[in-house]
């Protein structure tokens, strides 16, 4: 992997951004309790603002979910530019050797372009990552002719990866490494694969916030990086334009202004790569700017829209045409190194000290003295827990569960109105996590846990009544299914 030059860091005024807009953005995120993990704002190719919400840190890999689709779109564009295949080529023809049986007539007509704009033959496509998944996609009964309507289709993006691999002899990751990732300095990344060693183009990438920013900047620059054309001429304009009506989409992104080739259209002539839970690469050509975020908004339906609303309400208006005089570069590579005695220094310090949004509520309740260190015998439950015990303390509290005959105890550590980092031993087994709890009323304590690698949330709603308590387990996200949600009911053990 080639070494990459660092993106230039500047004070916001140097690129015509009012710092109050950045402060306003952070205030809106705080007021709306958005679980933002990081954000970066570039203008004129320079980083004007960058922040990581502890415990998330700069340089860490983060799941970007369906932003992977937009990276796959770039791979398709490069492959088409090299003459490997064309937009109007039939997917079934390109993958014929993977088909066992007959391809239905509608599916046989489906083109690469129709896969790109998610106007396939399926209202809900068959999805699998196991052996034979390509054959499953091409031989399952279609619901309608291709090209007629938009339907979100992660399996279809995986098919695009299969096409690139079939026609180049390399995985998409291998194919893009020298052609795109090394050129723009995308940095460390991981890309999950399906059976057949085909990259999961729909949702498989983990990378850094900096890497996402570079990808967005490449598109803002019409596919050119340091004077070298990376994406074929015209591909950026074509792939980010409105190619299909997406009024039937179940995801809300600035309404539903249209869909391109694995890119979403937005208001203000902008477009974005979007991943579940608030992963964004927003390109704003009219401002010569790129905004990037990582987050977990899965607890709120269409919670990703809150991030866009904060962007449009605070950052977008703050972009001015003429830089203020006297604004200059920030030495090193972090805005936190700005002069702390200046207003810019105060902004930099705030950007460097952000923490993951805390759930609303109080750190204390009168109920603590009644329930602290008491053991509750639990009714039968899917986890096999037979008892639990709360221990509330100022710095680090804990919830302990006992399994089986009582020989095994698993402990979840958390902070009261502050985050405690550790390892989740209860639900995932070994994943790094951060946990915090607040009392939302005198008898109800809500514990939030963020699993840091999988971008998964767990919420335990704990309610106490006399000698009885109930823990409602809620798991917003894609890695834990509804079967893992249940109620634990316990009575004080005498």
N, C-alpha and C positions, 0 to 999 in steps of 0.2 A: 504494500500500500504506500503510495507516495505521500510525502509530508506536504501539508497544506499551509499556505500563508494564513495568518490570523485575520479575521474580519476586522476592519478598522473600527475602533470605538471613538465616538465623539460626544460632546455635550449636545443636548437636544437642539439648542439654538443654532448650532453650527449647520444644521440641515433644515432650519426653518420650522422647528417644532416648539411650541410653547410648553415649557416644563409643567405648567399647571394642568395641562391636558393629561400628562402621565400621572400626576398626583390624583387627578380626578378619576382616572381609570382605576387606580388602586383603591380609592375610596369606594367606588361603585362595587368592585369585587368584594370588598369587606362588608359593605352594607347588605349585599344580596347573598352573602354566605356561599359564594361560589368556591368550590374546591379546586382552585387553580394550583397547578404544580410548577409551572414556569411560563414566562412569556418573553418575547423579544420583538422589538420594533426596529426595522431598518428603513432608512430613507436615503436616496441617492447612493445606495450600496453600502452605507455605513450604519453601524449599530448605534442607535440613539438611546435605547433603553433595553435593559436585560435584567431579569429577576428570577430567582428560584425560591420557592416557598418551602422552607425547612419542614421536614427532613430531606426534601428533594434538593439535589445539588447539581451544579454545572458539570457537564461531562458524563453524566450517568445516562445509560441507555433507558429508553422509555418506550413502551408499546405505543405505536401510532395507529394501530388498527387499520381502518380503511383508507388512510392516506397512502397505504401500500398500493391501492388501486391506481392512484395518480402516478406513482413511480412505475407501475406496470405499463401505464399508458405511454410514458416516456420511452420505455423499452420497445414497445410496438412501433412508435414513431421512428426510432433509430433503425429498427429492423426493416421497416418499409423503405426508409431512405437508402438502405444498402441493397434494396432489391430482393430481399428474402421472400417477401410475399406482398400482396396488395390489399387495400381496404375492401375490395369487392370479391376477394377470394372466399370460397366457401369453407367454413370451419371444418365441416365433416370431411371435405376432400383433403385438407391439410393434415388431418389426424386419422386418416383412413385405416392405418395399420393398427390402431388401438380399438377398432370397432369389431365387436363380435355380434353378428346378427344384422338386422335391417335398420337403416336410419329412416325415420318417418319423413314423408315428403316435405312437410313444413320445415323440419330441422335441416334437411338436406339443402334448403335454400338459404339458410342463415349465414350471413357474411361476417367477416372480421369487424367491419364498421358497426354492424348491429350489435355485436358483443360489446364493443367499446361504448356505445351510447345506451346500453342496457335496454334495447328494444328487441328482445329475443323472442323465443316461442313459448316462454313460460310466464305465467302469472306468479307462480312460486316454484322456483327451479329445484330439482332434486340436488341435495348437497351431500357429499361424502369426500373424505380425504383418504379413504382406504383403497386397496387394490381394486382396479376396475372403475375408478370414479369417472374417467374420461368416457368410457363406454356407457356408463349410467347416464351421463348428461346427454349424450348423442342419440341414445336409443329409447329414452323414456317418452311416454306419450306427450306431445305438445298440447298446449291449450289454445293456441291461436297462431296465425301466420307471423313470421318475423317482420319487424320494422313498423308495426302498427301502434305500439304503446310502450311506455316506460314501465319497467318493474325492476326494483332493486335486486341485483343478482350477483352475489359474491362468487358463486360457482362459475358464473360466466367469466369473471376476471381470472380465476384460476385456469380456465380454458385458454385465455390469452397467453398466460405463462407457458402452458403446454405447447401452444403454437410457436412461440418464440424458441422454445427449447427444441422442438421438432425440426425447425428450419435452420437453426444455427449450430446444433450439437452441443450447446452449453445451457446450463441453468440460467435464468434471467439474472441472478446475482453475479454469476461468473461473466456473463455477457456484458453487464453494465459496469463491472468494476473498472476496466481500463477506459471505457467509452464515456462514462458519466461520473461515477463515484470518485475515482482518483482525480479526474480533471477538476471538479469543483471542490475537492477536499471534504467530502461528506463525512469522513472520519469513521470511527468504529461503528459497526452495525451488525445485526443478526437478522437472518431471514429464514423463517420456518419453511419446511417442505412438506408436501403431500406424498402419497405413495408414488413411486417412480422417480423420486428425487426431484419433483417439480416444485418450484417455489410456490408458496401460498400467496398468490398475487393479491388476493382480496383482503388479507388482514394479517400478514405474517411478519412484518418488519418491526424491529426495535432499533432505535437510533437516538442521537442526541438532539437537543433543541437547536444547537448550532447547525447540525446537519440539515434539519428541516428548513432553517433560514436560508441556507445556501441553495437548497432545491427551489425555494420560492424565488430567490433572487435570479436564478438561472431563467425561470419563466418570465420574470419581469424584464429581463434583458433579451427576450425573444430567442432564448436557447443558445446564447453566446456567452462564453466565459473567458476572460482575459484575451479577447480577440479571436478565440477559437470557436467555430460553430460546433456545438455539441448535439443539438436537436436539428433536424432538417428544416430548411427554410420554409416558413409557412405553417409548420406543425403546431407551434404555440397558439397562433391565432385560431387555427382550425379546431384544435382539441379543447380549447377553453371557451369557444363560442357556444351559443345555445344551439344544440344539435337536435334536441327533442324536448317536447313538452313533458314536464314532470309533475303535473297537477295531481296525479295519482300516488305520488310518493308519500310514504308514511312519516318521513323525517321532515321537520320544519327547519328550514334555513333561509331566513329573510323572506318568508313566504315560500313560494315555489317558482322562482323566475326562470327555471330551465336547467338543463343538464347537457354537458359536453361529452368529451371522450374521457370519462372517469373523473371529471371535474364538475363542481357545482357552480352555477351562476349566483351572484349576490347583488344587492343593491349598489348604487354608486359606481356602476360599471366595473365592479370587482368580481373576482371569482376565487374559488378556494378548493384545496384538497382538504377533505374532512374525514376524521376518524371518530369512532364511537367514544362518547364521554368527554368531548371537548378538545380533541386533538385538531388543530387548525394550522393550515398554511394559507393565509389570505393575501392575495396579490391585488394591489390597488394601483393600476396603471396611471390613473388621473393624478395621483399624489406621488408617483414614483416611489412607492413604499411597499413593504412586506411586513405583515404581522404574523407571528407564530405563537401558538400556545400548546401546552400539555395540561391535562386536567382529568378530573373524574366527576362528571355531572350526571351520572347515571341514576342517582337517587331521585332526580326531578325529571318528569317527562319533558322532552325537548329542552332539557337544561342547557344544551350547547348553545341555544339561541341567546341565553343570558350573556355569554361571552361576546357574541357578536354585537349585542345591544350596547354593552360597555364600550366596545371598540368604536361604534358609530356615534355614541353620545359624548365620549370624552377624547379619544385619541384622534379620530378623523377630523373634528373641527380644529384641533390644535396644530394641524400642519399648515404652516404659513408659506408664502411664496418666497419671501426674502429673509435670509438669516439675520439675526441680531448681530450688531458689531461687537467685537471682543470675544465672541464665543470661539473656543478652540478645541484641540484634540485632548483626549484623556490618555495620559501616558500609561503604558503597561497593557492591560487588556480588560480592565474592569472599570465601570463607572464608579465603583466604590473608592477608587483612588483619587477622585476629584478633591479639590480644596474643600475641606470640611467646614471652613469658615464662611463659605459662600452659599448662596441658595442652591447652586448646582451641587455643592458638597452635601447639603442636607438631603437633596433628592437622592443622591448616590447612596448615602447611608441608609435611607429608607428602603431603596431597592435591594440593598445587601442584607437587610434584616427582616425580610418578610417571612412569615410562617404560614403553614397550611391553615385555612380558615377553621376556627373552632366552632363547634355546634353551640347554638344559643342556650343560655341557662345560667345557673348559679353553681358555685363550687361547694356549697354547704346546704344541708337540710336538717331539720329537727329529727328526721327519721333515722339518721345515721346512728345515733346512740341506741336505738331500738334494734337495729339489724346487724350492727357491726360484729364480725367474727361469729355469727350464729350459723349453724349448719342447717340447711334445708334438705329434707328428704324429697326426692323428685319422683313424680309419676313416670311410668314407662314412656320412653321417648326413642326416637330414631337414632340418637347418638349413643345410646346405652349409658348415659349419665345416671348415677343413682343418687348423687348428692351434690350440693354446691355451697360455697361459702364466700361472702364478701368481706374484704378487709379494706376499710377506707382510711387513708392517711393523707397528710398534706402533700408530700412530694410524690410518692408512688403508691397507688392502690392496686388491688388485685381481685380477680374473680377466679376461684378455684373450682374445678369440676372433678368429681371422683367417678371412675368407671368400674364396671364389673364388681368384683367382690370387695373393692376398696383398696386394692393394691396399687392401682395406677391413679395418679393425680396429675391433671394438666392445669396450668396456671396462665391466665391472661392478665398481664400487667397493664395498667392504664393510669393516666393522670387525671386529677380533678380540675377541670377547666384549664388543663395544659396537656401537651402531647408528651407521651413517653414512647421511645423507640425500643424495639425488641424483636422477638421472634414469635410468630403465631404458632402455638402448639395445639390449638383447639380445633381449627377448621382446616387449614392447609397442611399443617404438620411442621413445616420448616421455613416458611417464607418470612422475610423481614417485614415488619409492620410498624405502624405507629397508632397509638390508641389514646383516646381522651373521653371523659364522661362529664356530663353536666346534669344538674337537677332542674328539670323543667317545671316541676311543681313540688310540693312538700313530700309526695309519696312516689314520684316517678323520676327515675334516673335513666338517662339514655347514654349508652356507651357506643362510640363510633370507632371502628377500626378500619384503617386503610392498609391493604396488602400492597406493598410497594412495587413488586416485580410484575404482577399481573394486572395492576390497576383495578383492583376489586375492592368493594366495600362490604363491611358487615356491620349491621346495626343491632344492638341488643337493647330492647325497651324493657326496663325492669320496673315493675310496679309492686308496691308493698302494701298489704292490708292486714293489720294485726299479726297473726302468726303464719299468714299465707303470702306467698309472692309468686309472680309469674314473669318469666322472661320470654318476650316475643322476639324471635330471631328473624331478621329481615336481611336479604342479600341482594341488593341492586347490582346488577352486572351480568356478564355472560358466562363466567366460568363456573358459577354455582347455580344449579337449577332450583326450581321451586320446591323440589322434594327435600332440599336441605333447610327450607324454612319451616319452623315449627314453634310451638309454645311449650316451654318448660314450666311446669306447675309444681311448686314445692311447699311443704309445711315444715315448720320448725321442728327439728328433732330434739326430743326431751331427754 
